[in-house]
Amino acid sequence: MELQPHLLQVTVSTYEECEKPAPLHHVYVIEIEYESKKWSVKKRFSQLHAFHSALVDTYKSESVPEFPSRSPFASKLALAEERVQSLDTYFRDLTAKEAFTNSELLWSLLDIRCNVFADRALRQLRVCVIVPTAADPTELSVPWKRLHTTGIEVNFATKDGEVAPVDERQLEGSPFLAIGADNEPKQLYYEMLNDHQYQSPQSWDEIDPSVYDGMLLVGGVSPDIEPYLSNETLRDKVTEFWATERPIAAIGLGTLVLARCKKDDGQSILHSKRTTTVPSGLYSISYYLAEWFRGQRFLQLSPTCEEEVKKVVAAPDQVQLGSFAIRRGSEYNHGPSFIVQDGKYVSARWCGDAYKLGQRFCELVLAELNTSSSFSFQSSTTSAAGALDGAGESVSGLGFDAEDFENYD
């Protein structure tokens, strides 16, 4: 599937002030029109800069239009107005070239697939996201965004069929280890709140595993998440879905739910699988930082998540943890991320792996239509995250890029 460049119109006509996520910031309204379809997306300047950097890395041989620079002397108001004009010119120049028009990077940024091609699919793919009370907003919103923009229908399931509150502390805290979310996942969370599917979840006992092409289990760190880890009804539904041999993903303490799901022979459904989970060291450091410096309550686990998962698999080395998690991955930089894939099961350690997990899970779900090759996200930043070996393990280093610390908002 490809776009006809002459039919695509992308304009930046205004900006808006947003209070959430704090602090007050600007987002730029990008209006898109293709054939008879019209829609808009809102992006922070830092997001657009990250997109441009990924585009330059991917299309080294192409002439990527110059991205607007930041003036250190202009007022915020004058700067925003100037950027509207500059960004409008940037996108007009960008979409004038067919190579960029059909770039997966651009499609992802502008939500093109879900707005143009979703209704042309052979059938509607559906994924069920299991949502605990006090879920980590990054682990929830980042995979949702990837699935949603690809045109996959995302249904949510909570314990009682009511909208479950996320861990608000993650929206207020600093993005240091597991104490707070980064700005972009916060923005994605507030965007997800407007999704009617999110606002009308089903209950766990209403889940029909037979109607879904994929299932995602997310985690969190609040003590309020404990019922999620011990609910027998949920375990039965997850075990039933596992038996369908369709794609399933788990991140953070979602892996512990899987570890506690039993087959008829009494063994965990993870018994023969390679997996990752929350490393004990990462959880302990985050626990003490939250308790001592912020006065936040963390769920206490004994044994730890890592210890319990290792007990239910056939051999401890099936649990792979990667390098110590210091930095988080992002949409255009999977370098710090670590996931483990075994067949149609993919797992991640924590919120810092959410972008890579969301991408890989999305590819697995799309493969149910045998179209994963035409949908898969490819970029030089993806290859920097580490090559997949035959076991489906992705390992990355912990390089530091000074540009990551520059403020483009």
Secondary structure, DSSP 4 states (H G I P E B T S, - for coil): ----GGGEEEEEEEEEEE-SSSS-EEEEEEEEEETTEEEEEEE-HHHHHHHHHHHHHH-TTS-PPPPPPPPSSS-HHHHHHHHHHHHHHHHHHHHTSHHHHT-HHHHHHTTHIIIIIGGGSSS--EEEEE--TTB-HHHHHHHHHHHHHTT-EEEEEESSSSPPPB-HHHHHS-SSTTSS--HHHHHHHHHHTT-TTTTSPEEGGG--GGG-SEEEE----SGGGHHHHH-HHHHHHHHHHHTTT--EEEETTHHHHHHT-B-TTS-BTTTT--B----HHHHHHHHHHIIIII-------SS-HHHHHHHHSSSGGGB---S---S--BTTB-TT--EEEETTEEEESSGGGHHHHHHHHHHHHHGGGT-HHHH----HHHHHT----TT-EE-------GGGGS---
